[in-house]
Amino acid sequence: MVRSLKYEGMSEKMESFVLQLFLYFPEDKSEYIPAAITCFIFLIGALITMRWIINVSKKEALKAKKLEEALLKKNDKN
């Protein structure tokens, strides 16, 4: 029973230490500006990439439809 309490206290310390590694709230809020700019740049890049993939997909679907129609016409003639 004593050991489990000792380990529970240890895990709380470890948990708070791990959280402190990833959570950082600066006093000077101007430190958020570079992070916001970087986030915005990656957001714009992701949106551009998504739109590009959608356009390529539409072109591929159109090519597939034309090929399908050509094959159906060829089969109808035979």
RASULGI-V155690 format. One record per pair of residues at least 6 apart in sequence whose C-alpha atoms are under 8 Angstrom apart, sorted by the first residue. I is the first residue (numbers start at 0). J is the second residue. If there is no record, write none. Layout:
# RASULGI-V155690
i & j
I & J
I & J
This chain:
# RASULGI-V155690
none
